[in-house]
Amino acid sequence: MTSLKYILAIVFAAVYVCFGYFLERENFQHIALLFGIGFILFFFFIVITKDKKETDILLWISMGFRIIFIVAIPCLSDDYFRFLWDGKLFINGFNPYLYIPSEIINTDVAKTAGLTQEIYQGLNSPEYYTVYPPINQLIFSIGGFFSKFGMLFGIIAIRIPILIAEFFTIKYIRKLLNSLQLPHHHVLWYALNPLVIVELSGNLHFEGMMLLCIIVGIYWLMQNKWAGAAIWWAMAISIKLIPVLFLPVLLKQLGLAKSVWFYIITALALIFTFLPFLDEQLVHHILSSINLYFQTFEFNASIYYVIRWIGFKQVGYNIIQQVGPILSIITFVLVMMVYFYKNNTWQDVLKKMLFAYTIYLLLATTVHPWYIINLVLLSVFVKNYRYAIVWSALAILSYAAYANETNQENHWLIAIEYTLVIGWLIYELAMRKKLSQN
């Protein structure tokens, strides 16, 4: 790498220092500026880097960017308060799935578990049961243990597994690119992406750990190690529930017999991860939280916001409780239509996963910026589709909501985000169709 590239890499690092230690979520102008600089540098390195040696150097630099956040308190997300809350409950002998924070904050349970008003005041959903799956809870318990030395120690304890997962995610992206005979430098679309770095290493979201399990699972499936791959898939589900959406795509690729065994092993392994938390109320509480998610929460949506606007015009109130379940059914039907379209290669499977998850997000009532990371990784393995990268750059417009005390979203910015993203997707679909016809 030339001196100029190293200088720009230092500027890139400075962006993450600002994100980690000098940024407030309420200052949207600074968020937009930092992400803007970050994505300009990101695209610069993506465009000029094709050499394998330079790619290797940039991958190590990208890990350095992630380590910058090691002692930072998340600046764009307050989810870590719930992580520490759940973790403290579990290590003190309480099942985190059984308690609503608002109901126990002034009880002996909270006192015994060391749950303070400081943590409680930081919770963004104190009226709901936790919705985080078991492997998350085990990692939270590490944070809960170390948080007795101070909240920052708990945050660091949760961040270290995420950093380790990121290292192996990048490693397996390269393995998968090699197996699919795709250019090695495509790994940079994920490794250097500012949204990926800030939201995972900086803000402690677990999409990266889930994606590691998925790509290891796919890699093992490609090696015909489908039993072991099923265990990886179960771990992915036990981190985030989204991988359930991808299970049907494997049916055509593996065949009926192997698929049935794959699903059985996945289910058994998933049940195993729940063993430390088993209780007769467990399923009811998890399902109630998921139901609330689809019928109550709304943020940075696209098609749903249009439907909601029409609903206000027609009936005069928010129709999310009626529309949420209907959109879920429509999503399921469309995803199944994508999955049962013909496929011949593992790249076709990954392409189907990309479009299935795109449908899910476009019909969702809530689309936080870190949800786009799943698309970013899948797009690495799919030729000629980069709308996910465009979306990753535009998703930060949703953070304008935190610039005011009421967290009121700026619907003009959301309209710009989705107009550009959907427009780019349509353009790429049209170009792909044109190339197939020539």
Secondary structure, DSSP 8 states (H G I E B T S, - for coil): --HHHHHHHHHHHHHHHHHHHS--TT-HHHHHHHHHHHHHHHHHHHHH---HHHHHHHHHHHHHHHHTTTT---SS--THHHHHHHHHHHHTT--GGG--HHHHTTSHHHHHHT--HHHHHH-S-TTS-----HHHHHHHHHHHHHGGG-HHHHHHHHHHHHHHHHHHHHHHHHHHHHHTT--GGGGHHHHT-HHHIIIIIIT--SHHHHHHHHHHHHHHHHTT-HHHHHHHHHHHHTT-SGGGGGGGGHHHHH-HHHHHHHHHHHHHHHHHHHGGG--TTHHHHHHHHHHHHHHH--BS-SHHHHHHHHHHHHHSS--HHHHHHHHHHHHHHHHHHHHTS---SHHHHHHHHHHHHHHHHHT-SB--GGGHHHHHHHHHTSTT--HHHHHHHHGGGGGGGGGSTT----HHHHHHHHHHHHHHHHHHHHHHHHHHH-
